[in-house]
């Protein structure tokens, strides 16, 4: 007897499409018979893991058969010191995406709505719709968050507000005064999630570290990630900083052992390897200059970015993406973000950036 499982699923899930990650190098090389492909699609750190992290992972191998510390005590201790908060203000996740899902599960219901900006991170609508909640997408301003419009669009059913600072995939960012004014204007019964996954790359003087405002705004949750500047994308570890009462609620839905032993050890080591972060930021700044100079020379418009990626207008993003693929360069199409004329390019090493620039020139000159 057949069964229509699609109709059995929750309505919000039926309307979802699976998240599409960047194409792996191995898949591209296998599909097109290409060697020496370059992946500049997923905002990964091109330096690879630090020697400190590698050593920390190796030291955990003897305990591989045992469960990790479900509370992540040692990592939380270091994070509490870093952010000058109590350990009960920290929620660990299997990547920051996992933390975003926990937040949605705690605060959203089908009777409530989340709010986020047009062109914002794809996980915000995903976690909202999976709960069956409504979502309010506010039109972007100059590709970034329009906080004035977001404030005006708030309704009694708005329960959760996602703000990515800086935003992926646009690379736009909010200044300290405008973000703080928004937080002051939002009532305390609405949770504001400030996603700072790319904060380590930002050098702008007016950029806010929202974690410093936790005491002032109990309804604020700040998200951080180890996947990007810390080079731990494959290990999946992120965290939230929030009021202890919020942390308590998040931990009620957090699965036990959601962060594995390798990730706990690696994140702990990565936090202490300040030279690696300095090198990563320096490489990113040089790579950003390399790409923007090339775009200027090619007369291509782009969105100024403070992340480790940049969105460039190539008129027909999907076509250029496919053309680049066939020449061994993986970037990110962003049509799903309502940016069909753009591709998003992660900052790589000098050689990887140069390979992308050379191939892009050939694709555009056809």
C-alpha positions, 0 to 999 in steps of 0.5 A, a space after each residue: 500500500 502506497 503512502 503520500 509521505 509528502 502530505 504527512 509532513 508539516 506544511 512548513 517543511 513541504 515548502 522548503 528546499 534542501 540547503 545547497 552547499 558549495 560544490 566540493 572540489 572532488 565532485 567538480 573534478 570527478 564530474 568534469 575530469 578537471 585537475 587542480 580545481 580551486 574552491 572559492 565558494 564556501 567562505 572557508 579559511 584558505 590557510 587550513 588548520 593551525 598547527 595548534 589545532 592539529 596537535 589538539 585533535 591528535 591528543 584527543 584520539 585516545 578518547 575517541 571511543 568515549 562521549 565528549 563533555 556534553 557541557 563543553 566545560 573547558 571551552 565554555 570557560 575560555 569563552 566566558 573569559 574572552 567575552 567577560 560573561 558567566 559560563 551560563 550565558 553560553 550555548 554551544 552548537 554543532 556550528 552556528 547553524 545549529 544554534 540558530 535552529 535551537 533559537 527558532 525551536 525555543 521562540 517560534 510557533 505557527 502563531 508567531 513570525 520571524 523577521 530578517 532582511 532581504 538577501 540575508 543568510 539562507 538559514 534564517 528562513 529555513 529554521 523559521 519555515 521548518 517550525 511552521 512559523 511565519 516570516 517577514 522579509 524586509 526589503 534591503 537598502 543598498 544590499 544591506 539591512 534597513 533597520 528603519 524599515 525593519 522597526 516599522 514592520 514590527 508587529 505583535 506576532 513578531 517574536 524573533 529578529 535575525 540580523 547578520 552583521 556583517 551579512 552573508 552573501 552581501 558583505 554589508 555591515 551595520 554601524 554601532 549607533 544604528 544597531 544600538 538604536 534599533 535594539 533600544 527601540 525593540 520591545 523586550 518581548 521580541 528576541 533580537 539575534 545578532 549573527 556575528 559569524 564573520 566578526 574577526 575579519 571586520 576592521 571598521 572603527 564603527 563596527 559594533 561588538 554586540 556581545 558587549 551589550 548583553 547586560 543592557 539588552 536581555 532580549 539580545 542573543 549574539 551568535 559566533 562561529 569557529 568555521 570561518 576565521 578560525 578555520 574549523 569549518 568541517 568540525 562544526 562548532 559555534 555558540 550563542 551568548 545570551 541572558 542566562 534565562 535564555 541559555 537555560 531555555 536553549 539547553 532544554 532543546 539542545 541535543 546532548 553531545 551536540 559538539 564532538 570531542 575533536 571540535 571542543 578540543 580544536 576550538 579551545 586550541 584555536 582561541 589561543 592561537 592569536 597568530 593564526 587569526 592575525 595571519 588569516 585577517 592579513 591574508 584576507 585583507 590582501 586578497 580582498 584588495 587583489 580581487 577588488 583591483 581586478 574587478 575595477 580593471 574589468 569595470 565590474 561593479 561589486 558590493 563593498 564587503 567586510 567579510 572574507 567574501 565579495 559579491 560581484 556583478 557579472 550580469 548573468 550570475 548562473 551562466 558565469 558560475 557554470 562557465 567558471 566551473 567548467 574551467 575548474 573554479 568553484 564560486 557561489 551562485 546567489 540567485 536564490 538570494 534574489 541576486 541573479 546578476 551576482 556571484 559570491 567569491 570567497 577570498 583565497 590565497 594569492 594564487 587561488 585568487 589569481 587563478 579565479 581572476 584569470 579564468 573570470 577574464 576568459 569567461 567574460 570575454 567569450 
